[in-house]
Amino acid sequence: MISGGVKGSITMSLCQVKKTFSLEEEKMQLGLDIDVQKLEAEKMRKGNNKAEKDLDSLRIYYKKLCLSMRTTGLGKTSKQWRQEIKEENIKADQWEKKFQDARVRENALERDLLESQNENVGLRAWVAELERSLHQYRSHNFVIELKASLNKIEELKGKIEELETALQNCEL
């Protein structure tokens, strides 16, 4: 058996070994934590660098946009914009007036066209009536002339019969 002094010494040694393992494990854990923190810090630095580059890029884009706005006239003052809007409204009103005038002229022309078409229809009806009247007149005159011709023929037939009778009387 092991004596009490040795036993106590072994127990103490075991405690020290456990403590040492615990300290080494903690040291290793702290080393890992430091590595993780270093990685996170590196990641943050890279993110920060990217953010700075993006910010620089945005500043350059903003400057270009401002320059572009000045060159295209978008960089006008509000007074200049109000004046331009007023001028455009005046132009729009003028075009609206021209459009209304054109609409009035168009309506007048449509009325005139409709009246002309109605007059044309009336004139065509009148021409048709005149043609019917002329045809009837010619037909009536033709009938009169035909009757006169028939009367003349009857008259001539009567004379021929008289002459034939006179000729027969002369021959006998």
Backbone as a ProteinNet text record, in pm:
[ID]
protein_1_A
[PRIMARY]
MISGGVKGSITMSLCQVKKTFSLEEEKMQLGLDIDVQKLEAEKMRKGNNKAEKDLDSLRIYYKKLCLSMRTTGLGKTSKQWRQEIKEENIKADQWEKKFQDARVRENALERDLLESQNENVGLRAWVAELERSLHQYRSHNFVIELKASLNKIEELKGKIEELETALQNCEL
[TERTIARY]
78.5	0	83.7	22.9	95.8	72.8	184.7	174.6	98.4	55.1	-25.7	47.9	181	257.2	269.8	289.1	304.8	169.9	68.4	-64.8	-101.2	-70	-99.9	-19.6	103.9	189.5	137.1	87.2	33	-94.2	-175.7	-300.6	-269.3	-166	-127.6	-72.7	5.9	61.2	-51	-149.6	-262.7	-338.4	-353.8	-423.8	-344.8	-213.3	-129.6	-134.2	-136.1	-143.5	-276.4	-384.5	-516.7	-518.6	-459.8	-455.6	-374	-263.7	-178	-254.9	-323.2	-402.5	-510.1	-571.4	-677.3	-621	-503.4	-440.8	-399.5	-345.4	-305.3	-428	-533.8	-656.8	-710.7	-707.2	-753.2	-665.3	-532.1	-436.8	-468.6	-496.2	-526.8	-657.9	-754.4	-883.6	-863.8	-782.4	-755.3	-683	-592.2	-521.9	-620.5	-716.4	-818.9	-905	-939.9	-1019.5	-944	-813.1	-730	-727.7	-714	-714.5	-848	-957.2	-1090.1	-1100.5	-1053.3	-1060.2	-972.1	-855.3	-768.2	-839	-904.9	-977.6	-1091.1	-1161.6	-1270.6	-1217.4	-1104.2	-1043.7	-1000	-941.2	-898.6	-1020.6	-1124.9	-1248.4	-1304.6	-1301.1	-1349.3	-1264.1	-1131.6	-1042.1	-1075.5	-1094.1	-1127	-1261	-1358.8	-1490.4	-1479.5	-1396.8	-1375.9	-1310.2	-1209.8	-1142.7	-1242.7	-1327.5	-1427.5	-1524.7	-1567.1	-1659.8	-1595.8	-1467.1	-1397.3	-1388	-1358.9	-1352.6	-1490	-1594.4	-1730.3	-1765.3	-1725	-1751.2	-1678.4	-1552.1	-1476.8	-1545	-1589.2	-1657.4	-1785.7	-1860.3	-1983.1	-1953.2	-1846.1	-1808	-1776.3	-1701	-1666.5	-1793.9	-1883	-2008.9	-2091.7	-2095.3	-2170.9	-2114.9	-1982.8	-1920.7	-1954.3	-1946.4	-1980.1	-2126.5	-2213.2	-2356	-2382.6	-2317.2	-2333.3	-2287.1	-2173.1	-2121.1	-2218.5	-2269.3	-2365.6	-2492	-2538.1	-2658.1	-2633.7	-2515.2	-2485.1	-2479.8	-2418.9	-2404.1	-2536.3	-2628.5	-2757	-2864.8	-2832.8	-2930.3	-3013.3	-2984.7	-3062.4	-3020.1	-2910.3	-2861.5	-2915.4	-3038	-3096.2	-3147.8	-3161.3	-3219.3	-3370.4	-3434.3	-3580.4	-3647.3	-3588.9	-3644.7	-3636.8	-3523.9	-3509.1	-3609.4	-3628.1	-3724.9	-3866.2	-3902.4	-4036	-4057.1	-3954.3	-3964.2	-3982.9	-3904.6	-3916.1	-4053.6	-4103.5	-4236.9	-4343.3	-4329.3	-4424.1	-4424.4	-4305.1	-4294.8	-4357.5	-4333.6	-4391.2	-4543.6	-4594.8	-4740.5	-4800.6	-4730.9	-4777.8	-4782.3	-4675.3	-4673	-4786.6	-4808.8	-4916.2	-5051.8	-5072.1	-5198.1	-5216	-5106.1	-5113	-5150	-5088.4	-5120.4	-5264	-5310.4	-5449	-5544.5	-5512.8	-5596.2	-5596.4	-5478.2	-5470.7	-5552.9	-5546.2	-5622.1	-5772.1	-5815.7	-5957.5	-6002.7	-5919	-5951.8	-5963.5	-5871.2	-5874.9	-6000.8	-6039.2	-6160.2	-6283.2	-6288.1	-6401.1	-6406.6	-6289.2	-6284.4	-6327.9	-6282.2	-6319.3	-6470.8	-6531.2	-6676.4	-6750.1	-6701.5	-6764	-6752.6	-6634.9	-6616.6	-6705.6	-6721.7	-6809.9	-6954.5	-6998.4	-7133.7	-7149.4	-7049.7	-7054.5	-7058.7	-6979.5	-6977.7	-7113.9	-7173.4	-7304.8	-7409.6	-7403.7	-7497.3	-7476.4	-7351.2	-7321.4	-7371	-7352.1	-7399.7	-7551.9	-7619.4	-7766.1	-7811	-7743.3	-7775.4	-7751.5	-7642.8	-7610.4	-7721.1	-7769.4	-7878.6	-8002.3	-8032.6	-8147.9	-8133.2	-8012.3	-7988	-8001.5	-7952.2	-7965.2	-8112.7	-8189.2	-8332.7	-8399.8	-8360.6	-8417.2	-8380.7	-8252.9	-8209.4	-8289.1	-8310.6	-8388.1	-8531.1	-8588.5	-8724.1	-8728.4	-8627.9	-8622.1	-8608	-8526.2	-8510.1	-8641.6	-8716.4	-8846.9	-8943	-8940.4	-9028.3	-8992.9	-8863.7	-8819.4	-8862.6	-8845.4	-8885.2	-9036.6	-9113.2	-9258.5	-9295.2	-9226.6	-9254.3	-9225.6	-9107.2	-9071.9	-9172.2	-9210.8	-9308.9	-9441.9	-9483.3	-9609.2	-9603.4	-9491.8	-9474.6	-9472.5	-9407.3	-9399.5	-9539.4	-9619.8	-9757	-9836.7	-9819.5	-9891	-9847.5	-9714.4	-9663.3	-9711.2	-9713.4	-9758.6	-9906.2	-9987.7	-10129.5	-10145.8	-10064.8	-10072.5	-10032.9	-9928.4	-9884.7	-9992.6	-10056.9	-10164.3	-10281.7	-10313.1	-10420.6	-10385	-10258.9	-10211.2	-10221.4	-10180.6	-10186.4	-10332.1	-10422.1	-10563.8	-10616.9	-10574	-10615.3	-10566.4	-10438.1	-10379.9	-10447.9	-10481.8	-10552.1	-10687	-10751.9	-10881.4	-10864.7	-10760.9	-10735.9	-10702.3	-10621.8	-10584.5	-10710.9	-10798.8	-10922.8	-11006.5	-11011.3	-11085.1	-11024	-10889.5	-10820.7	-10841.9	-10838.2	-10859.6	-11003.4	-11094.8	-11233.7	-11248.9	-11185.8	-11193.5	-11126.4	-11018.7	-10946.3	-11034.1	-11097.1	-11183.1	-11304.6	-11353	-11465.5	-11421.3	-11301.3	-11248	-11226.6	-11191.5	-11161.4	-11292.8	-11388.5	-11512.3	-11584.8
-116.1	0	123.9	226.3	351.6	430.6	492.3	566.4	695.3	756.4	877.6	992.5	1002	1112.6	1101.2	977.7	954.2	975	924.5	935.4	1082.1	1160.8	1303.5	1369.4	1323.1	1379.7	1344.2	1221.6	1177	1256.2	1273.9	1346.9	1488.6	1544.9	1679.5	1687.2	1587.2	1583.5	1571	1487.7	1470.4	1601.5	1671.4	1800.3	1897.9	1895.8	1986.5	1949.3	1817.8	1772.6	1816.4	1797.4	1837.9	1987.9	2062.4	2206.7	2244.6	2174.9	2202.6	2175.1	2058.4	2025.5	2130.7	2169.5	2269.1	2400.8	2438.7	2563.3	2553.4	2438.3	2421.3	2423.6	2358.4	2358.1	2500.2	2574	2712.4	2796.3	2769.7	2841.7	2813.2	2685.9	2648.4	2715.8	2716.5	2778.9	2927.9	2991.2	3133.8	3159.6	3069.3	3082.3	3075.2	2981.8	2969.9	3095.8	3146.3	3268.7	3384.2	3391.3	3496.7	3481.4	3356.2	3332.7	3377	3342.1	3381.6	3532.7	3598	3743.5	3806.7	3745.5	3796.6	3784.8	3668.1	3648.8	3750.7	3770.5	3867.7	4008.3	4040.4	4172.4	4189	4083.8	4088.2	4106.5	4032.2	4042.3	4184.4	4242.2	4379	4477.9	4455.9	4544.8	4539.1	4415.1	4398.8	4465.4	4444.4	4507.4	4658.2	4708.2	4852.1	4906	4832.6	4875	4877.8	4773.6	4768.2	4884.4	4912.3	5022.9	5154.9	5172.7	5295.4	5306.1	5192.8	5193.6	5227.1	5165.5	5193.9	5340.7	5394.3	5534.7	5624.2	5591.9	5669	5660.5	5540.8	5520.8	5604.3	5605.3	5685.3	5834.5	5878	6020.1	6058	5972.1	5997.6	6000.1	5904.3	5897	6023	6067.7	6187.9	6310.2	6321.8	6435.5	6432.2	6312.7	6299.7	6335	6291.1	6319.3	6469.3	6534.8	6680.2	6751.6	6708.5	6768.5	6744.9	6624.7	6590.5	6675.1	6694.4	6776.1	6920.1	6972.2	7109.9	7121.9	7021.9	7031.7	7009.2	6933	6908.4	7005.2	7095.2	7194.4	7151.6	7036.3	6992.1	7064.5	7132.4	7202	7343.4	7367.2	7501	7533.7	7661.9	7705.2	7688.4	7692.1	7675.7	7790.8	7910.3	8024.9	7998.3	7944.1	7911.4	7803.8	7704.3	7598.7	7655.5	7743.8	7804.4	7883.4	7957.8	8035.6	7942.4	7835.2	7740.7	7673.9	7638.2	7577.1	7675.8	7802.6	7906.3	7918.6	7920.4	7929.9	7808.5	7690.3	7568.6	7569.1	7620.3	7630.3	7726.3	7837.6	7933.2	7865.2	7790.8	7718.9	7617.7	7545.8	7445.5	7512.4	7629.3	7702.5	7747	7793.7	7835.1	7716.9	7602.4	7483.7	7439.5	7451	7415.8	7507.1	7637.8	7733.5	7697.7	7667.7	7628.6	7503.2	7409.9	7286.1	7315.1	7402	7438.2	7507.6	7599.7	7667.7	7567.3	7473.8	7371	7286.2	7256.1	7177.1	7253.6	7386.4	7468.9	7469.8	7489.4	7488.7	7352.8	7246.8	7112.3	7092.6	7136.9	7124.5	7205.6	7328.8	7411.8	7344	7288.9	7220	7096.6	7025.2	6908.3	6949.8	7063.1	7113.8	7152.1	7225.3	7265.3	7143.6	7042.6	6920.7	6852.8	6844.8	6782.5	6860.5	6994.6	7077.1	7055.8	7050.5	7028.9	6892.4	6792.5	6658.3	6656.8	6723.8	6731.6	6806.4	6916.8	6993.4	6908.5	6831.8	6743.6	6640.2	6583.9	6486.2	6553.2	6675.6	6749.6	6778.1	6819.5	6848.1	6722	6611.1	6485	6446.7	6466.1	6436	6527.5	6654.6	6750.7	6712.7	6672.8	6629.8	6507.2	6413.6	6293.3	6331.8	6427	6473.8	6540.7	6623.5	6689.1	6586.1	6483.1	6378.6	6305.4	6277.3	6212.6	6303.4	6432.6	6527.4	6534.7	6541	6546.5	6421	6307.2	6181.2	6181	6226.9	6232.3	6330.9	6445.4	6545.6	6487.7	6423.7	6363.1	6253.4	6173.2	6066.9	6127.9	6234.4	6300.7	6357.6	6426.9	6481.7	6369.5	6259	6146.2	6091.4	6082.4	6032.8	6128.2	6259	6358.6	6347.4	6338.7	6326.4	6196.2	6090.2	5961.2	5968	6032.5	6048.1	6132.1	6238.5	6324.1	6243.9	6161.2	6078.2	5978	5917.5	5821.9	5890.5	6009.7	6085.8	6116.3	6153.3	6183	6057.9	5944.2	5817.7	5785.9	5802.7	5776.4	5868.5	5991	6088.8	6047.5	6006.5	5964.2	5836.8	5745.6	5623	5658.8	5756.2	5801.1	5858	5937	5995.5	5885.5	5787.7	5677.6	5602.5	5577.4	5506	5587.6	5717.6	5804.3	5798	5804.1	5800.3	5664.7	5558.6	5425.1	5414.9	5468.8	5466.1	5550.2	5665.9	5752.3	5683.6	5614.4	5543.4	5429.5	5360.8	5250.9	5306.2	5417.8	5478.7	5526.5	5573.4	5620.6	5502.1	5396.2	5279.4	5215.8	5233.5	5169.6	5250.9
0	0	0	-42.6	-56	72.6	117.9	243.3	220.8	330.3	324.8	263	280.3	224.9	76.6	33.1	-110.6	-176.2	-106.5	-162.6	-178.7	-84.5	-91.6	-200.4	-218.1	-321.4	-458.2	-474.6	-604.4	-632.5	-532.5	-551.1	-592.6	-530.3	-564.3	-703.9	-739.3	-873.9	-974.8	-943	-1035.2	-1050.5	-942.1	-947.9	-1032.1	-1015.7	-1094.1	-1241.9	-1269.3	-1409.1	-1467.4	-1389.5	-1438	-1463	-1368.3	-1381.9	-1503.7	-1525.4	-1639.6	-1768.2	-1771.9	-1892.1	-1913.1	-1801.6	-1810	-1860.8	-1810.7	-1855.6	-2001.9	-2040	-2180.2	-2271.3	-2223.6	-2303.4	-2315.8	-2205.4	-2207	-2297.3	-2291.6	-2376.4	-2522.3	-2552.9	-2690	-2732.7	-2639.9	-2670.3	-2693.7	-2609.6	-2626.7	-2757.7	-2794.9	-2923.1	-3038.3	-3026.6	-3131.5	-3135.5	-3017.1	-3011.4	-3075.8	-3048.7	-3108	-3259.5	-3306.7	-3451.9	-3513.4	-3445.4	-3495.2	-3497.1	-3390.3	-3384	-3491.1	-3516.8	-3623.5	-3758.4	-3781.7	-3908.4	-3921.5	-3810.1	-3813.2	-3837.5	-3772.4	-3791.8	-3936.7	-3995.6	-4136.3	-4227	-4193.5	-4271.6	-4262.4	-4142.4	-4122.6	-4201	-4201.1	-4276.7	-4425.1	-4474.4	-4616.4	-4647.5	-4558.7	-4577.8	-4574.5	-4482.8	-4471	-4597.9	-4648.9	-4773	-4888.5	-4895.7	-5003.4	-4988.6	-4865	-4841	-4882.5	-4850.5	-4890.2	-5041.8	-5108.5	-5255.3	-5313.3	-5256.7	-5303.6	-5282.5	-5167	-5137.7	-5237.4	-5265.8	-5365.8	-5502.2	-5537.7	-5665.4	-5670.9	-5559.7	-5554.5	-5564.1	-5500.2	-5509.2	-5653.2	-5721.2	-5861.9	-5946.6	-5923.4	-5998.3	-5973.1	-5846.3	-5811.1	-5883.3	-5886	-5955.7	-6104.4	-6164	-6306.9	-6330.9	-6240.5	-6253.5	-6243.8	-6149.6	-6135.7	-6262	-6315.4	-6438.2	-6553.3	-6561.4	-6667.3	-6654.4	-6531.1	-6509.6	-6552.6	-6525.4	-6565.9	-6716.9	-6782.2	-6927.9	-6999.8	-6940.7	-7007.4	-6961.4	-6873	-6830.6	-6712.2	-6653.9	-6539.2	-6411.9	-6417.7	-6299.5	-6290	-6337.6	-6336.2	-6196.6	-6174.6	-6047.4	-6054.9	-5938.1	-5937	-6011.6	-6005.2	-6079.3	-6229.2	-6275.9	-6418.1	-6458.6	-6370	-6401	-6408.9	-6313.7	-6316.4	-6445	-6486.7	-6610.8	-6730.5	-6734.2	-6846.3	-6847.1	-6729.5	-6720	-6766.4	-6727.1	-6769.7	-6921.8	-6982.5	-7128.7	-7195.7	-7139.8	-7197.5	-7184.2	-7072.5	-7055.9	-7157.6	-7183.9	-7285.5	-7421.8	-7454.4	-7582.8	-7589.2	-7479.8	-7476.8	-7496.7	-7433.5	-7451	-7595.5	-7658.5	-7799.2	-7887.9	-7863	-7942.9	-7918.7	-7795.3	-7763.5	-7839.5	-7844.8	-7919.7	-8067.7	-8123.7	-8265.1	-8289.7	-8196.4	-8210.1	-8208.2	-8115.6	-8107.2	-8235.9	-8288.5	-8414.3	-8528.3	-8533.7	-8638.4	-8623.6	-8500.4	-8475.5	-8524.7	-8497.9	-8543.1	-8695.5	-8759.9	-8907.5	-8961.3	-8896.7	-8941.2	-8932.3	-8821.7	-8806.4	-8912.8	-8941.1	-9044.6	-9180.9	-9209.6	-9337.5	-9346.9	-9236.9	-9237.7	-9263.7	-9200.7	-9226.6	-9373.2	-9426.9	-9567.9	-9658.6	-9626	-9706.7	-9703.3	-9584.9	-9571.7	-9651.2	-9642	-9719	-9868.4	-9911.3	-10053.1	-10098	-10013.6	-10048.9	-10059	-9964.6	-9970	-10095.2	-10126.6	-10247.3	-10371.4	-10369.2	-10481.5	-10500.6	-10389.2	-10397.3	-10456.5	-10410.4	-10463.2	-10612.1	-10652.5	-10794.2	-10878.4	-10828.8	-10904	-10919	-10812.8	-10820.2	-10923	-10923.9	-11018.5	-11161.7	-11183.2	-11316.7	-11360.1	-11268.8	-11301.9	-11339.5	-11264.1	-11295	-11432.3	-11461.4	-11593.4	-11704.8	-11681.1	-11782.6	-11805.9	-11696.1	-11711.9	-11789.8	-11753.4	-11823.7	-11971.1	-12002	-12141.4	-12215.3	-12150.6	-12213.2	-12239.7	-12139.2	-12157.7	-12269	-12271.2	-12374.9	-12511.6	-12521.1	-12650.1	-12686.2	-12588.3	-12613.8	-12656.4	-12588.8	-12620.9	-12762.4	-12794.4	-12929.9	-13032.5	-12996.3	-13089.1	-13116.4	-13010.5	-13025.5	-13114.1	-13089.2	-13171	-13316.3	-13336.7	-13473.8	-13537.1	-13457.5	-13507.7	-13548.4	-13464.4	-13497.2	-13623.6	-13633.2	-13752.5	-13875.5	-13859.8	-13972.9	-14009.5	-13909.7	-13936.9	-14007.4	-13960.9	-14025.3	-14170.9	-14193	-14328.8	-14414.9	-14354.6	-14429.2	-14463.1	-14368.5	-14392.3	-14501.7	-14495	-14595.6	-14733.1	-14737.7	-14865.4	-14915.1	-14823.3	-14862	-14926.3	-14863.8	-14917.4	-15057.2	-15081.3	-15212.5	-15312.6	-15264.9	-15354.9	-15395.9	-15303.2	-15334.7	-15434.1	-15413.5	-15504.6	-15643.3	-15645.5	-15774.5	-15840.1	-15763.8	-15819.7	-15873.2	-15798.8	-15842.7	-15969.4	-15971.2	-16088.7	-16205.2	-16182.8	-16288.6	-16340.4	-16256.3	-16299.4	-16375.9	-16334.7	-16403.9	-16541.7	-16551.9	-16678.9	-16770.7	-16726.1	-16806.8	-16851.5	-16793.4	-16831.2	-16928.2
[MASK]
++++++++++++++++++++++++++++++++++++++++++++++++++++++++++++++++++++++++++++++++++++++++++++++++++++++++++++++++++++++++++++++++++++++++++++++++++++++++++++++++++++++++++++

